[in-house]
Amino acid sequence: MTALTLWFRRVGGLATIAATLVIVGPVQAAPAEETLKLQGERWNAAYSAGDWTALRALYADDAWLMTDKAPIVKGADAIIAYLRRFRDSGAVVRFRFENEDVVAKRPFGVVIARYWMTAQRPGGAPPVRTAGRSMLIYKWQASGRGGAWKLWRDMDNSTPDVPVE
């Protein structure tokens, strides 16, 4: 049993999770954990392509971004503006994610992932490299006949067991 699973049990217990599932409605077609596992790839593809509309669609309106050694950024539009700053300056930014743990119990899902980032700024400066771990909290947002998992809280930190490449 993972630490994340134990946390979910401690926070609400199985009865609370079951009640939430009954209140929220039927389970989506694909298993929620599988859907959340793919969110990092969707995020990376949208960011890499500079597709800010697609990237914005992955975030809840009231999302927070808490990156290592930076002030908190609140709101999806502010997060997109923050994320664009390197790309808009001409930098080439690459991310790689590896999921470590995924738990989804509507209305929330949690992904713990290792990440690596390299940003090459124009002008030949040495690349900026960082690595660490992310805790991504997704919130299920129903709309019309369906719904989607939206990134609601994103916290990144450097950690010694994820070495910079």
C-alpha positions as CSV (number, residue, x, y, z in Angstrom):
1,M,0.0,0.0,0.0
2,T,1.4,3.4,-1.0
3,A,1.8,6.3,1.3
4,L,-0.7,8.2,-0.9
5,T,-3.3,5.5,-0.5
6,L,-2.8,5.6,3.3
7,W,-3.2,9.4,3.2
8,F,-6.5,9.1,1.4
9,R,-7.8,6.6,4.0
10,R,-6.6,8.8,6.8
11,V,-8.2,11.9,5.4
12,G,-11.7,10.6,4.7
13,G,-11.9,6.8,5.0
14,L,-13.5,4.5,2.6
15,A,-17.1,5.5,3.7
16,T,-16.4,9.2,2.7
17,I,-14.9,8.2,-0.6
18,A,-17.8,5.9,-1.4
19,A,-20.3,8.6,-0.4
20,T,-18.5,11.1,-2.7
21,L,-18.6,8.6,-5.6
22,V,-22.4,8.1,-5.1
23,I,-23.1,11.8,-4.9
24,V,-20.8,12.8,-7.9
25,G,-22.3,10.2,-10.2
26,P,-21.2,7.3,-12.5
27,V,-17.5,6.5,-13.1
28,Q,-16.0,7.9,-16.4
29,A,-15.5,5.4,-19.3
30,A,-11.7,5.1,-18.8
31,P,-10.4,4.3,-15.3
32,A,-9.6,7.6,-13.6
33,E,-6.1,6.6,-12.7
34,E,-5.3,5.8,-16.3
35,T,-6.7,9.2,-17.4
36,L,-4.5,11.0,-14.8
37,K,-1.4,9.1,-15.8
38,L,-1.7,10.6,-19.3
39,Q,-2.2,14.2,-18.1
40,G,1.6,14.8,-17.8
41,E,2.0,13.7,-21.4
42,R,-0.8,16.0,-22.5
43,W,0.7,18.9,-20.5
44,N,4.1,18.3,-22.0
45,A,2.8,18.0,-25.6
46,A,0.8,21.3,-25.3
47,Y,3.7,23.1,-23.6
48,S,6.3,21.8,-26.2
49,A,4.1,22.9,-29.1
50,G,3.4,26.3,-27.6
51,D,-0.3,25.5,-27.7
52,W,-1.3,27.8,-24.8
53,T,-5.1,27.2,-25.5
54,A,-4.6,23.5,-25.1
55,L,-2.5,24.0,-22.0
56,R,-5.0,26.4,-20.5
57,A,-7.7,23.8,-21.0
58,L,-5.9,21.4,-18.7
59,Y,-6.2,23.8,-15.7
60,A,-9.1,24.6,-13.4
61,D,-9.9,28.3,-13.3
62,D,-8.8,28.5,-9.7
63,A,-5.6,26.5,-10.1
64,W,-2.4,27.3,-8.1
65,L,1.2,26.8,-9.3
66,M,3.8,26.4,-6.5
67,T,7.2,26.0,-8.1
68,D,10.5,25.5,-6.3
69,K,12.0,28.8,-5.2
70,A,9.3,31.0,-6.7
71,P,6.2,32.8,-5.4
72,I,2.8,31.2,-5.8
73,V,0.9,31.8,-9.0
74,K,-2.9,31.7,-8.6
75,G,-5.4,31.4,-11.5
76,A,-5.1,29.5,-14.7
77,D,-4.5,32.6,-16.9
78,A,-1.7,33.8,-14.6
79,I,-0.2,30.3,-14.6
80,I,-0.2,30.3,-18.5
81,A,1.5,33.7,-18.5
82,Y,4.1,32.5,-16.0
83,L,4.8,29.3,-18.1
84,R,5.1,31.3,-21.3
85,R,7.9,33.5,-20.1
86,F,10.8,31.2,-21.1
87,R,9.3,30.2,-24.4
88,D,8.4,33.7,-25.3
89,S,12.0,34.8,-24.6
90,G,13.2,32.4,-27.3
91,A,14.3,29.7,-24.9
92,V,13.9,26.0,-25.8
93,V,12.4,24.2,-22.8
94,R,12.1,20.5,-22.4
95,F,10.3,18.5,-19.7
96,R,10.3,14.8,-18.9
97,F,7.9,13.3,-16.4
98,E,7.7,9.9,-14.7
99,N,4.6,9.0,-12.6
100,E,5.4,7.4,-9.3
101,D,1.9,7.2,-7.8
102,V,-1.6,7.9,-9.0
103,V,-4.8,7.8,-6.9
104,A,-8.2,9.1,-8.1
105,K,-11.3,9.2,-6.0
106,R,-13.7,11.8,-7.3
107,P,-13.8,14.7,-6.8
108,F,-10.0,14.6,-6.4
109,G,-7.1,12.8,-7.9
110,V,-3.4,13.0,-7.0
111,V,-0.3,12.3,-9.1
112,I,3.2,12.2,-7.7
113,A,5.8,12.4,-10.5
114,R,9.5,12.9,-10.9
115,Y,10.4,15.6,-13.4
116,W,13.4,16.9,-15.3
117,M,13.6,20.3,-17.0
118,T,16.2,21.8,-19.3
119,A,15.9,25.4,-20.6
120,Q,18.3,26.6,-23.2
121,R,18.2,30.4,-23.4
122,P,19.2,32.1,-26.6
123,G,22.7,33.5,-27.0
124,G,24.7,30.5,-26.0
125,A,24.3,30.8,-22.2
126,P,24.7,27.4,-20.3
127,P,21.3,25.6,-20.1
128,V,19.3,25.8,-16.9
129,R,18.7,22.3,-15.6
130,T,16.5,21.3,-12.7
131,A,14.9,18.1,-11.4
132,G,12.6,17.1,-8.6
133,R,9.2,15.8,-7.7
134,S,5.7,17.2,-8.4
135,M,2.5,16.7,-6.4
136,L,-0.4,17.4,-8.8
137,I,-3.9,17.5,-7.4
138,Y,-6.6,17.2,-10.0
139,K,-10.2,18.2,-9.5
140,W,-13.1,16.5,-11.3
141,Q,-15.2,19.2,-13.0
142,A,-18.5,18.1,-14.4
143,S,-19.8,19.9,-17.5
144,G,-22.9,19.0,-19.5
145,R,-23.1,15.3,-20.0
146,G,-19.5,14.6,-19.0
147,G,-16.6,16.2,-17.3
148,A,-12.8,16.3,-17.0
149,W,-10.0,16.2,-14.6
150,K,-8.5,19.7,-14.3
151,L,-5.1,20.5,-12.7
152,W,-6.1,22.3,-9.5
153,R,-2.9,22.4,-7.4
154,D,0.7,21.9,-8.8
155,M,3.6,21.9,-6.3
156,D,7.1,21.2,-7.5
157,N,10.3,20.9,-5.4
158,S,13.9,19.9,-6.0
159,T,14.9,16.7,-4.2
160,P,18.2,14.9,-3.8
161,D,16.8,11.5,-5.0
162,V,15.9,12.9,-8.4
163,P,19.3,13.9,-9.9
164,V,19.6,16.6,-12.5
165,E,20.4,15.2,-15.9
